Amino acid sequence: MIHTILFDMIRYFRDDAKRINHAMKVYSFAHTICCSENIHGIKQDIIELSAILHDIGIKEAEKKYHSTAGNYQEIEGPPIARQILTMRGISPEVIDRVCYLIGNHHSYAKIDDSDFQILVEADFLVNIFEDDMSVKSIESIYKKYFQTSSGKEILTTMYFK
């Protein structure tokens, strides 16, 4: 199932290697954190599907709003994700949760469970590098948003000397 959604995401973004690579990296960190935190089954599926599709609304956001801002991604992402996941026969309960996470993944005050937490941490691990954030910004993100022991270890290992 996961590999099929990965291919769907790649096909959706087509020649946009930057976005494909971003999603692949977020998925990889999310998978690693899940395994390290002993999260399996449906919850792991939700996390991994959300990681793969978390930015799927960015193309529509650019078309409609001429912006890649997170709030526009949150608006445009869930309907696209729902269509992809429904086409692949994913259960309605999983689709609803994945769409909730995609529709709120920049709204950190709404973090309500480990699936949401891990998605946010995985996305930050990639964005820190891609956005070339300062040490001060990384420290702030670590203190405000990182909760899992695995996510904290990955961040400190990668970005702190």
N, C-alpha and C positions, 0 to 999 in steps of 0.2 A: 504494500500500500504506500509506504513512505516514498519508495523510489519512483512510483508512478506520479505522485504529487510533485516530486522534485522535477521530473521531466515536464509536467504541466507548467510549472513555474518557469522553467527554462524556455519553453515554447512561447509562453505569454510575453516574456521580456525580449525574446528573439535576439536581436543583435546588440542588446544593451549589456555588455559583459560586466560593466561596473555593478549593476543591480543584481545580476545573476551571482556574481562573486560575493556580494554582500550577503545575500540570502543564504548562500552555501556556507559562509563562515558563521553566520548567526546560528544556523541549523547545527553545525558541528559543535559549537560551544554549548548549545542547549542540550544536545545529545550527551556530551561529555559530563555536564553538570548533572543531568538526570541519572546517568549510570553511577556517578560518584556519590550521589545523594540517595541511592537505592530507590529510585522512582521508576516504576515499570507499568506495564499494562496500559489501560485507557488514558491515565494521566500522562504517561510518557508520550503516547500518540498525540494527545492534545498539545503538549508542549512542542513537539517536533513539527507537527502540522502548522502550528501558529508561527514557529520560527521560520519555516520555509515561506509562508505566505504573508508575513507581518507587514511588508511594504508593498504588497500587490496593488494597492490603490494609488501608488505614486504616479503612474502614467496618466490615469484619469484626473488626478489632482493637477497635473501640469496642463492637461488639455482644458479643463474647466476653469481653473483658478489661476493659471500661469504661475503656479507655486508648488513647491515640494514640502511645504510646511506640514508638520505632524498632524495638526488638526484636520487638514484636508485629506491626508492619508487615512485618518481614522474614519472619515465620512465615506470615502470612496472604496476602501478596502473590503469591508464585510460583504457587500453584494457580489463582488467578483470572487472572493474566496468561497462564498456560499455556492455559487454556480459551479466552480471547479470541484468542490467537495461533494456536492449532490450528484454531479455527473459520474463520480467515482464510487457512489454507493456508500458513502460514509454515513453513519447513523445520525439522525437529527440532533440527538443530545450532544454528540461530539461537535457537530457543525455549529450548534448554538454557542458552545463555549469557545471554540476557535474564533468565531466571528466576534464574540465579546472581547476576547483578548486583542484581536487585530484592531477592533474599533476603539480600543482604549490604551494601546501600547505606549502612547506618549503621555498618558494621564496617570502619573505615578501615585497620586493620592488614592487612586482606585484599586491599587494592588490588594487583592482579597484572598489569595491562596498561593501555594507554592508554584503552580503552573504559570501564573502571571509573574511571580517573582523571578523565576528562572528565565522566562522570555526577556524580561527587562535587563537582567544581568548579562545575558548572552548578547543582546543588542548593544549594550554599553561597551562590552569587551571589544567589539568590532568598531563601533563609532569612535572610541578613544583613539584607536590607531588611524582610522580613515580620516578623522578630523584633526589629527596631530595636536591633541589637547595638551595643555600645559600640566606640569606636575601639580600645581595648585588646584586646577580643575579636576584632575583625576582623584586627588585626595578628598575633595568635596563630594564627588560622586560616590566614592568608596564609603564615606561616612553616612551619607544620606540614603543610599539606595541598595547597597549590597548587604544581604542577609545570609545567604547560604555559605557554608564553610568552603565548599568547592569553588564557588564564584569568587570569594575573597582570596583564596589561595591562587587561583589563576590570575586575577588582577594584580596581586602583589608580586607574583613571580614574573609577570610580563613587564610591569611598568614601574616598579619600585626597585631601587638599587640597594 
